[in-house]
Amino acid sequence: MPKPIDPRGIMAREWAVFAHKILDPMNAGEIQRTEMRRAFYAGAFSMFDIMTRMAGPDEEDDSVGAARIEEVHQELLRFAKALQTGHA
């Protein structure tokens, strides 16, 4: 039996987890929270748009789409590494 759909939405749950991990509850002001939420959703929207465009036409070989997705994955890994080392 499939899980019931969360009325808040998948992205709302992800935002809540992200905000809990990242935002300091004692020092993060409302402006910071609002701007972070906007950036989070803008990034999610951009990634969704990229992924749907990258899928390509149905007649295209799946390996082409998989290579595009891997390219994005590697770029995100490079960013995460730069972030960890203070270079992002």
Secondary structure, DSSP 8 states (H G I E B T S, - for coil): ------TT-HHHHHHHHHHHHHS-TTT--HHHHHHHHHHHHHHHHHHHHHHHHHT--TTS-HHHHHHHHHHHHHHHHHHHHHHHTT--
